[in-house]
């Protein structure tokens, strides 16, 4: 659960939230800091690598099934 804001804390009226940590940011930004941007980029690279590995495994499985049907 997100921490509650004290009445003295001001939040911009028009805002979005950082896609990594959830802090309020200006409407034209996606990240609250360069470190959150770096974290996001690392996560994206990890997801892309995982997808590539899964596709290679699926293709290898498909090729092995096709090859085994011709061989035996």
mmCIF file as gemmi writes it, N, C-alpha and C atoms, coordinates in Angstrom:
data_model
loop_
_atom_site.group_PDB
_atom_site.id
_atom_site.type_symbol
_atom_site.label_atom_id
_atom_site.label_alt_id
_atom_site.label_comp_id
_atom_site.label_asym_id
_atom_site.label_entity_id
_atom_site.label_seq_id
_atom_site.pdbx_PDB_ins_code
_atom_site.Cartn_x
_atom_site.Cartn_y
_atom_site.Cartn_z
_atom_site.occupancy
_atom_site.B_iso_or_equiv
_atom_site.pdbx_formal_charge
_atom_site.auth_seq_id
_atom_site.auth_asym_id
_atom_site.pdbx_PDB_model_num
ATOM 1 N N . UNK Axp A 1 ? 0.836 -1.165 0 1 0 ? 1 A 1
ATOM 2 C CA . UNK Axp A 1 ? 0 0 0 1 0 ? 1 A 1
ATOM 3 C C . UNK Axp A 1 ? 0.888 1.237 0 1 0 ? 1 A 1
ATOM 4 N N . UNK Axp A 2 ? 0.535 2.228 -0.777 1 0 ? 2 A 1
ATOM 5 C CA . UNK Axp A 2 ? 1.332 3.441 -0.877 1 0 ? 2 A 1
ATOM 6 C C . UNK Axp A 2 ? 1.22 4.254 0.407 1 0 ? 2 A 1
ATOM 7 N N . UNK Axp A 3 ? 2.3 4.936 0.776 1 0 ? 3 A 1
ATOM 8 C CA . UNK Axp A 3 ? 2.231 5.761 1.978 1 0 ? 3 A 1
ATOM 9 C C . UNK Axp A 3 ? 1.282 6.925 1.782 1 0 ? 3 A 1
ATOM 10 N N . UNK Axp A 4 ? 0.605 7.291 2.848 1 0 ? 4 A 1
ATOM 11 C CA . UNK Axp A 4 ? -0.334 8.41 2.773 1 0 ? 4 A 1
ATOM 12 C C . UNK Axp A 4 ? 0.429 9.715 2.831 1 0 ? 4 A 1
ATOM 13 N N . UNK Axp A 5 ? -0.078 10.711 2.136 1 0 ? 5 A 1
ATOM 14 C CA . UNK Axp A 5 ? 0.554 12.021 2.121 1 0 ? 5 A 1
ATOM 15 C C . UNK Axp A 5 ? 0.037 12.856 3.278 1 0 ? 5 A 1
ATOM 16 N N . UNK Axp A 6 ? 0.928 13.581 3.894 1 0 ? 6 A 1
ATOM 17 C CA . UNK Axp A 6 ? 0.513 14.522 4.931 1 0 ? 6 A 1
ATOM 18 C C . UNK Axp A 6 ? -0.205 15.679 4.252 1 0 ? 6 A 1
ATOM 19 N N . UNK Axp A 7 ? -1.067 16.38 4.961 1 0 ? 7 A 1
ATOM 20 C CA . UNK Axp A 7 ? -1.781 17.5 4.334 1 0 ? 7 A 1
ATOM 21 C C . UNK Axp A 7 ? -0.837 18.575 3.805 1 0 ? 7 A 1
ATOM 22 N N . UNK Axp A 8 ? 0.367 18.691 4.369 1 0 ? 8 A 1
ATOM 23 C CA . UNK Axp A 8 ? 1.308 19.712 3.921 1 0 ? 8 A 1
ATOM 24 C C . UNK Axp A 8 ? 1.992 19.328 2.613 1 0 ? 8 A 1
ATOM 25 N N . UNK Axp A 9 ? 2.037 18.026 2.294 1 0 ? 9 A 1
ATOM 26 C CA . UNK Axp A 9 ? 2.686 17.585 1.059 1 0 ? 9 A 1
ATOM 27 C C . UNK Axp A 9 ? 1.849 18.011 -0.134 1 0 ? 9 A 1
ATOM 28 N N . UNK Axp A 10 ? 2.512 18.636 -1.08 1 0 ? 10 A 1
ATOM 29 C CA . UNK Axp A 10 ? 1.821 19.092 -2.287 1 0 ? 10 A 1
ATOM 30 C C . UNK Axp A 10 ? 2.163 18.148 -3.426 1 0 ? 10 A 1
ATOM 31 N N . UNK Axp A 11 ? 1.169 17.743 -4.172 1 0 ? 11 A 1
ATOM 32 C CA . UNK Axp A 11 ? 1.376 16.91 -5.342 1 0 ? 11 A 1
ATOM 33 C C . UNK Axp A 11 ? 0.92 17.717 -6.556 1 0 ? 11 A 1
ATOM 34 N N . UNK Axp A 12 ? 1.674 17.666 -7.635 1 0 ? 12 A 1
ATOM 35 C CA . UNK Axp A 12 ? 1.25 18.411 -8.822 1 0 ? 12 A 1
ATOM 36 C C . UNK Axp A 12 ? -0.137 17.957 -9.267 1 0 ? 12 A 1
ATOM 37 N N . UNK Axp A 13 ? -0.948 18.915 -9.678 1 0 ? 13 A 1
ATOM 38 C CA . UNK Axp A 13 ? -2.306 18.568 -10.105 1 0 ? 13 A 1
ATOM 39 C C . UNK Axp A 13 ? -2.286 17.611 -11.28 1 0 ? 13 A 1
ATOM 40 N N . UNK Axp A 14 ? -1.558 17.989 -12.33 1 0 ? 14 A 1
ATOM 41 C CA . UNK Axp A 14 ? -1.489 17.165 -13.528 1 0 ? 14 A 1
ATOM 42 C C . UNK Axp A 14 ? -0.164 16.402 -13.469 1 0 ? 14 A 1
ATOM 43 N N . UNK Axp A 15 ? -0.244 15.091 -13.267 1 0 ? 15 A 1
ATOM 44 C CA . UNK Axp A 15 ? 0.979 14.314 -13.129 1 0 ? 15 A 1
ATOM 45 C C . UNK Axp A 15 ? 0.766 12.878 -13.586 1 0 ? 15 A 1
ATOM 46 N N . UNK Axp A 16 ? 1.884 12.192 -13.779 1 0 ? 16 A 1
ATOM 47 C CA . UNK Axp A 16 ? 1.896 10.756 -14.03 1 0 ? 16 A 1
ATOM 48 C C . UNK Axp A 16 ? 2.755 10.143 -12.941 1 0 ? 16 A 1
ATOM 49 N N . UNK Axp A 17 ? 2.955 8.838 -13.017 1 0 ? 17 A 1
ATOM 50 C CA . UNK Axp A 17 ? 3.791 8.167 -12.028 1 0 ? 17 A 1
ATOM 51 C C . UNK Axp A 17 ? 4.955 7.474 -12.712 1 0 ? 17 A 1
ATOM 52 N N . UNK Axp A 18 ? 6.086 7.471 -12.039 1 0 ? 18 A 1
ATOM 53 C CA . UNK Axp A 18 ? 7.284 6.795 -12.525 1 0 ? 18 A 1
ATOM 54 C C . UNK Axp A 18 ? 6.939 5.326 -12.764 1 0 ? 18 A 1
ATOM 55 N N . UNK Axp A 19 ? 7.325 4.802 -13.929 1 0 ? 19 A 1
ATOM 56 C CA . UNK Axp A 19 ? 6.973 3.427 -14.28 1 0 ? 19 A 1
ATOM 57 C C . UNK Axp A 19 ? 7.746 2.4 -13.461 1 0 ? 19 A 1
ATOM 58 N N . UNK Axp A 20 ? 8.801 2.825 -12.753 1 0 ? 20 A 1
ATOM 59 C CA . UNK Axp A 20 ? 9.596 1.905 -11.952 1 0 ? 20 A 1
ATOM 60 C C . UNK Axp A 20 ? 9.182 1.944 -10.486 1 0 ? 20 A 1
ATOM 61 N N . UNK Axp A 21 ? 9.204 3.13 -9.877 1 0 ? 21 A 1
ATOM 62 C CA . UNK Axp A 21 ? 8.984 3.223 -8.432 1 0 ? 21 A 1
ATOM 63 C C . UNK Axp A 21 ? 7.626 3.796 -8.05 1 0 ? 21 A 1
ATOM 64 N N . UNK Axp A 22 ? 6.926 4.426 -8.982 1 0 ? 22 A 1
ATOM 65 C CA . UNK Axp A 22 ? 5.587 4.93 -8.701 1 0 ? 22 A 1
ATOM 66 C C . UNK Axp A 22 ? 5.514 6.337 -8.148 1 0 ? 22 A 1
ATOM 67 N N . UNK Axp A 23 ? 6.642 7.039 -8.052 1 0 ? 23 A 1
ATOM 68 C CA . UNK Axp A 23 ? 6.62 8.42 -7.567 1 0 ? 23 A 1
ATOM 69 C C . UNK Axp A 23 ? 5.96 9.312 -8.605 1 0 ? 23 A 1
ATOM 70 N N . UNK Axp A 24 ? 5.347 10.4 -8.151 1 0 ? 24 A 1
ATOM 71 C CA . UNK Axp A 24 ? 4.719 11.359 -9.06 1 0 ? 24 A 1
ATOM 72 C C . UNK Axp A 24 ? 5.786 12.08 -9.869 1 0 ? 24 A 1
ATOM 73 N N . UNK Axp A 25 ? 5.542 12.182 -11.179 1 0 ? 25 A 1
ATOM 74 C CA . UNK Axp A 25 ? 6.453 12.892 -12.079 1 0 ? 25 A 1
ATOM 75 C C . UNK Axp A 25 ? 5.635 13.819 -12.961 1 0 ? 25 A 1
ATOM 76 N N . UNK Axp A 26 ? 6.311 14.691 -13.67 1 0 ? 26 A 1
ATOM 77 C CA . UNK Axp A 26 ? 5.64 15.608 -14.586 1 0 ? 26 A 1
ATOM 78 C C . UNK Axp A 26 ? 4.972 14.819 -15.705 1 0 ? 26 A 1
ATOM 79 N N . UNK Axp A 27 ? 3.934 15.378 -16.302 1 0 ? 27 A 1
ATOM 80 C CA . UNK Axp A 27 ? 3.18 14.634 -17.328 1 0 ? 27 A 1
ATOM 81 C C . UNK Axp A 27 ? 3.992 14.237 -18.555 1 0 ? 27 A 1
ATOM 82 N N . UNK Axp A 28 ? 5.062 14.959 -18.86 1 0 ? 28 A 1
ATOM 83 C CA . UNK Axp A 28 ? 5.839 14.653 -20.057 1 0 ? 28 A 1
ATOM 84 C C . UNK Axp A 28 ? 7.006 13.709 -19.782 1 0 ? 28 A 1
ATOM 85 N N . UNK Axp A 29 ? 7.129 13.194 -18.564 1 0 ? 29 A 1
ATOM 86 C CA . UNK Axp A 29 ? 8.227 12.298 -18.214 1 0 ? 29 A 1
ATOM 87 C C . UNK Axp A 29 ? 7.688 10.922 -17.846 1 0 ? 29 A 1
ATOM 88 N N . UNK Axp A 30 ? 8.558 9.912 -17.953 1 0 ? 30 A 1
ATOM 89 C CA . UNK Axp A 30 ? 8.195 8.549 -17.581 1 0 ? 30 A 1
ATOM 90 C C . UNK Axp A 30 ? 8.916 8.095 -16.32 1 0 ? 30 A 1
ATOM 91 N N . UNK Axp A 31 ? 10.041 8.746 -15.987 1 0 ? 31 A 1
ATOM 92 C CA . UNK Axp A 31 ? 10.876 8.323 -14.869 1 0 ? 31 A 1
ATOM 93 C C . UNK Axp A 31 ? 11.123 9.494 -13.935 1 0 ? 31 A 1
ATOM 94 N N . UNK Axp A 32 ? 11.326 9.185 -12.657 1 0 ? 32 A 1
ATOM 95 C CA . UNK Axp A 32 ? 11.588 10.242 -11.679 1 0 ? 32 A 1
ATOM 96 C C . UNK Axp A 32 ? 13.07 10.559 -11.575 1 0 ? 32 A 1
ATOM 97 N N . UNK Axp A 33 ? 13.928 9.646 -12.009 1 0 ? 33 A 1
ATOM 98 C CA . UNK Axp A 33 ? 15.371 9.866 -11.887 1 0 ? 33 A 1
ATOM 99 C C . UNK Axp A 33 ? 16.108 9.022 -12.925 1 0 ? 33 A 1
ATOM 100 N N . UNK Axp A 34 ? 17.366 9.365 -13.176 1 0 ? 34 A 1
ATOM 101 C CA . UNK Axp A 34 ? 18.171 8.55 -14.101 1 0 ? 34 A 1
ATOM 102 C C . UNK Axp A 34 ? 18.357 7.117 -13.611 1 0 ? 34 A 1
ATOM 103 N N . UNK Axp A 35 ? 18.382 6.918 -12.291 1 0 ? 35 A 1
ATOM 104 C CA . UNK Axp A 35 ? 18.557 5.549 -11.793 1 0 ? 35 A 1
ATOM 105 C C . UNK Axp A 35 ? 17.328 4.694 -12.117 1 0 ? 35 A 1
ATOM 106 N N . UNK Axp A 36 ? 16.133 5.261 -12.022 1 0 ? 36 A 1
ATOM 107 C CA . UNK Axp A 36 ? 14.926 4.515 -12.406 1 0 ? 36 A 1
ATOM 108 C C . UNK Axp A 36 ? 14.933 4.214 -13.898 1 0 ? 36 A 1
ATOM 109 N N . UNK Axp A 37 ? 15.426 5.155 -14.694 1 0 ? 37 A 1
ATOM 110 C CA . UNK Axp A 37 ? 15.515 4.926 -16.141 1 0 ? 37 A 1
ATOM 111 C C . UNK Axp A 37 ? 16.488 3.784 -16.442 1 0 ? 37 A 1
ATOM 112 N N . UNK Axp A 38 ? 17.622 3.745 -15.732 1 0 ? 38 A 1
ATOM 113 C CA . UNK Axp A 38 ? 18.595 2.664 -15.911 1 0 ? 38 A 1
ATOM 114 C C . UNK Axp A 38 ? 18.006 1.319 -15.511 1 0 ? 38 A 1
ATOM 115 N N . UNK Axp A 39 ? 17.279 1.29 -14.396 1 0 ? 39 A 1
ATOM 116 C CA . UNK Axp A 39 ? 16.628 0.056 -13.939 1 0 ? 39 A 1
ATOM 117 C C . UNK Axp A 39 ? 15.651 -0.436 -14.996 1 0 ? 39 A 1
ATOM 118 N N . UNK Axp A 40 ? 14.869 0.475 -15.562 1 0 ? 40 A 1
ATOM 119 C CA . UNK Axp A 40 ? 13.891 0.112 -16.584 1 0 ? 40 A 1
ATOM 120 C C . UNK Axp A 40 ? 14.581 -0.449 -17.825 1 0 ? 40 A 1
ATOM 121 N N . UNK Axp A 41 ? 15.666 0.183 -18.257 1 0 ? 41 A 1
ATOM 122 C CA . UNK Axp A 41 ? 16.387 -0.29 -19.44 1 0 ? 41 A 1
ATOM 123 C C . UNK Axp A 41 ? 16.964 -1.682 -19.211 1 0 ? 41 A 1
ATOM 124 N N . UNK Axp A 42 ? 17.506 -1.931 -18.012 1 0 ? 42 A 1
ATOM 125 C CA . UNK Axp A 42 ? 18.033 -3.259 -17.689 1 0 ? 42 A 1
ATOM 126 C C . UNK Axp A 42 ? 16.922 -4.304 -17.7 1 0 ? 42 A 1
ATOM 127 N N . UNK Axp A 43 ? 15.756 -3.947 -17.17 1 0 ? 43 A 1
ATOM 128 C CA . UNK Axp A 43 ? 14.625 -4.877 -17.17 1 0 ? 43 A 1
ATOM 129 C C . UNK Axp A 43 ? 14.189 -5.181 -18.596 1 0 ? 43 A 1
ATOM 130 N N . UNK Axp A 44 ? 14.164 -4.168 -19.444 1 0 ? 44 A 1
ATOM 131 C CA . UNK Axp A 44 ? 13.759 -4.368 -20.833 1 0 ? 44 A 1
ATOM 132 C C . UNK Axp A 44 ? 14.74 -5.283 -21.555 1 0 ? 44 A 1
ATOM 133 N N . UNK Axp A 45 ? 16.032 -5.107 -21.312 1 0 ? 45 A 1
ATOM 134 C CA . UNK Axp A 45 ? 17.033 -5.976 -21.935 1 0 ? 45 A 1
ATOM 135 C C . UNK Axp A 45 ? 16.858 -7.41 -21.464 1 0 ? 45 A 1
ATOM 136 N N . UNK Axp A 46 ? 16.584 -7.595 -20.173 1 0 ? 46 A 1
ATOM 137 C CA . UNK Axp A 46 ? 16.393 -8.935 -19.621 1 0 ? 46 A 1
ATOM 138 C C . UNK Axp A 46 ? 15.166 -9.601 -20.241 1 0 ? 46 A 1
ATOM 139 N N . UNK Axp A 47 ? 14.088 -8.849 -20.407 1 0 ? 47 A 1
ATOM 140 C CA . UNK Axp A 47 ? 12.865 -9.393 -21.011 1 0 ? 47 A 1
ATOM 141 C C . UNK Axp A 47 ? 13.119 -9.775 -22.469 1 0 ? 47 A 1
ATOM 142 N N . UNK Axp A 48 ? 13.825 -8.915 -23.196 1 0 ? 48 A 1
ATOM 143 C CA . UNK Axp A 48 ? 14.12 -9.205 -24.604 1 0 ? 48 A 1
ATOM 144 C C . UNK Axp A 48 ? 14.99 -10.45 -24.729 1 0 ? 48 A 1
ATOM 145 N N . UNK Axp A 49 ? 15.975 -10.584 -23.85 1 0 ? 49 A 1
ATOM 146 C CA . UNK Axp A 49 ? 16.849 -11.765 -23.881 1 0 ? 49 A 1
ATOM 147 C C . UNK Axp A 49 ? 16.054 -13.025 -23.562 1 0 ? 49 A 1
ATOM 148 N N . UNK Axp A 50 ? 15.143 -12.945 -22.6 1 0 ? 50 A 1
ATOM 149 C CA . UNK Axp A 50 ? 14.317 -14.103 -22.24 1 0 ? 50 A 1
ATOM 150 C C . UNK Axp A 50 ? 13.417 -14.511 -23.405 1 0 ? 50 A 1
ATOM 151 N N . UNK Axp A 51 ? 12.848 -13.542 -24.086 1 0 ? 51 A 1
ATOM 152 C CA . UNK Axp A 51 ? 11.996 -13.845 -25.246 1 0 ? 51 A 1
ATOM 153 C C . UNK Axp A 51 ? 12.803 -14.507 -26.356 1 0 ? 51 A 1
ATOM 154 N N . UNK Axp A 52 ? 14.003 -14.008 -26.587 1 0 ? 52 A 1
ATOM 155 C CA . UNK Axp A 52 ? 14.854 -14.596 -27.618 1 0 ? 52 A 1
ATOM 156 C C . UNK Axp A 52 ? 15.197 -16.039 -27.277 1 0 ? 52 A 1
ATOM 157 N N . UNK Axp A 53 ? 15.552 -16.299 -26.035 1 0 ? 53 A 1
ATOM 158 C CA . UNK Axp A 53 ? 15.881 -17.661 -25.612 1 0 ? 53 A 1
ATOM 159 C C . UNK Axp A 53 ? 14.668 -18.574 -25.776 1 0 ? 53 A 1
ATOM 160 N N . UNK Axp A 54 ? 13.488 -18.105 -25.4 1 0 ? 54 A 1
ATOM 161 C CA . UNK Axp A 54 ? 12.28 -18.916 -25.545 1 0 ? 54 A 1
ATOM 162 C C . UNK Axp A 54 ? 11.987 -19.222 -27.015 1 0 ? 54 A 1
ATOM 163 N N . UNK Axp A 55 ? 12.151 -18.233 -27.881 1 0 ? 55 A 1
ATOM 164 C CA . UNK Axp A 55 ? 11.907 -18.462 -29.312 1 0 ? 55 A 1
ATOM 165 C C . UNK Axp A 55 ? 12.902 -19.473 -29.874 1 0 ? 55 A 1
ATOM 166 N N . UNK Axp A 56 ? 14.162 -19.379 -29.492 1 0 ? 56 A 1
ATOM 167 C CA . UNK Axp A 56 ? 15.168 -20.33 -29.962 1 0 ? 56 A 1
ATOM 168 C C . UNK Axp A 56 ? 14.82 -21.729 -29.48 1 0 ? 56 A 1
ATOM 169 N N . UNK Axp A 57 ? 14.416 -21.872 -28.218 1 0 ? 57 A 1
ATOM 170 C CA . UNK Axp A 57 ? 14.046 -23.186 -27.688 1 0 ? 57 A 1
ATOM 171 C C . UNK Axp A 57 ? 12.819 -23.757 -28.4 1 0 ? 57 A 1
ATOM 172 N N . UNK Axp A 58 ? 11.835 -22.924 -28.67 1 0 ? 58 A 1
ATOM 173 C CA . UNK Axp A 58 ? 10.628 -23.393 -29.364 1 0 ? 58 A 1
ATOM 174 C C . UNK Axp A 58 ? 10.97 -23.841 -30.784 1 0 ? 58 A 1
ATOM 175 N N . UNK Axp A 59 ? 11.793 -23.055 -31.478 1 0 ? 59 A 1
ATOM 176 C CA . UNK Axp A 59 ? 12.189 -23.426 -32.842 1 0 ? 59 A 1
ATOM 177 C C . UNK Axp A 59 ? 13.013 -24.71 -32.831 1 0 ? 59 A 1
ATOM 178 N N . UNK Axp A 60 ? 13.929 -24.842 -31.869 1 0 ? 60 A 1
ATOM 179 C CA . UNK Axp A 60 ? 14.738 -26.061 -31.767 1 0 ? 60 A 1
ATOM 180 C C . UNK Axp A 60 ? 13.852 -27.272 -31.492 1 0 ? 60 A 1
ATOM 181 N N . UNK Axp A 61 ? 12.858 -27.127 -30.622 1 0 ? 61 A 1
ATOM 182 C CA . UNK Axp A 61 ? 11.93 -28.216 -30.339 1 0 ? 61 A 1
ATOM 183 C C . UNK Axp A 61 ? 11.135 -28.581 -31.588 1 0 ? 61 A 1
ATOM 184 N N . UNK Axp A 62 ? 10.661 -27.585 -32.301 1 0 ? 62 A 1
ATOM 185 C CA . UNK Axp A 62 ? 9.899 -27.812 -33.526 1 0 ? 62 A 1
ATOM 186 C C . UNK Axp A 62 ? 10.747 -28.547 -34.566 1 0 ? 62 A 1
ATOM 187 N N . UNK Axp A 63 ? 11.983 -28.09 -34.755 1 0 ? 63 A 1
ATOM 188 C CA . UNK Axp A 63 ? 12.87 -28.72 -35.725 1 0 ? 63 A 1
ATOM 189 C C . UNK Axp A 63 ? 13.173 -30.157 -35.312 1 0 ? 63 A 1
ATOM 190 N N . UNK Axp A 64 ? 13.392 -30.387 -34.03 1 0 ? 64 A 1
ATOM 191 C CA . UNK Axp A 64 ? 13.696 -31.754 -33.581 1 0 ? 64 A 1
ATOM 192 C C . UNK Axp A 64 ? 12.493 -32.677 -33.755 1 0 ? 64 A 1
ATOM 193 N N . UNK Axp A 65 ? 11.287 -32.185 -33.551 1 0 ? 65 A 1
ATOM 194 C CA . UNK Axp A 65 ? 10.079 -32.999 -33.762 1 0 ? 65 A 1
ATOM 195 C C . UNK Axp A 65 ? 9.932 -33.333 -35.242 1 0 ? 65 A 1
ATOM 196 N N . UNK Axp A 66 ? 10.122 -32.353 -36.101 1 0 ? 66 A 1
ATOM 197 C CA . UNK Axp A 66 ? 10.03 -32.569 -37.543 1 0 ? 66 A 1
ATOM 198 C C . UNK Axp A 66 ? 11.11 -33.569 -37.988 1 0 ? 66 A 1
ATOM 199 N N . UNK Axp A 67 ? 12.336 -33.38 -37.508 1 0 ? 67 A 1
ATOM 200 C CA . UNK Axp A 67 ? 13.438 -34.257 -37.902 1 0 ? 67 A 1
ATOM 201 C C . UNK Axp A 67 ? 13.192 -35.692 -37.415 1 0 ? 67 A 1
ATOM 202 N N . UNK Axp A 68 ? 12.683 -35.84 -36.211 1 0 ? 68 A 1
ATOM 203 C CA . UNK Axp A 68 ? 12.445 -37.198 -35.699 1 0 ? 68 A 1
ATOM 204 C C . UNK Axp A 68 ? 11.306 -37.883 -36.449 1 0 ? 68 A 1
ATOM 205 N N . UNK Axp A 69 ? 10.356 -37.132 -36.98 1 0 ? 69 A 1
ATOM 206 C CA . UNK Axp A 69 ? 9.268 -37.75 -37.742 1 0 ? 69 A 1
ATOM 207 C C . UNK Axp A 69 ? 9.787 -38.26 -39.1 1 0 ? 69 A 1
ATOM 208 N N . UNK Axp A 70 ? 10.796 -37.617 -39.664 1 0 ? 70 A 1
ATOM 209 C CA . UNK Axp A 70 ? 11.363 -38.081 -40.921 1 0 ? 70 A 1
ATOM 210 C C . UNK Axp A 70 ? 12.332 -39.231 -40.71 1 0 ? 70 A 1
ATOM 211 N N . UNK Axp A 71 ? 13.022 -39.244 -39.595 1 0 ? 71 A 1
ATOM 212 C CA . UNK Axp A 71 ? 14.039 -40.262 -39.33 1 0 ? 71 A 1
ATOM 213 C C . UNK Axp A 71 ? 13.382 -41.577 -38.891 1 0 ? 71 A 1
ATOM 214 N N . UNK Axp A 72 ? 12.481 -41.48 -37.96 1 0 ? 72 A 1
ATOM 215 C CA . UNK Axp A 72 ? 11.965 -42.721 -37.388 1 0 ? 72 A 1
ATOM 216 C C . UNK Axp A 72 ? 10.546 -42.848 -37.613 1 0 ? 72 A 1
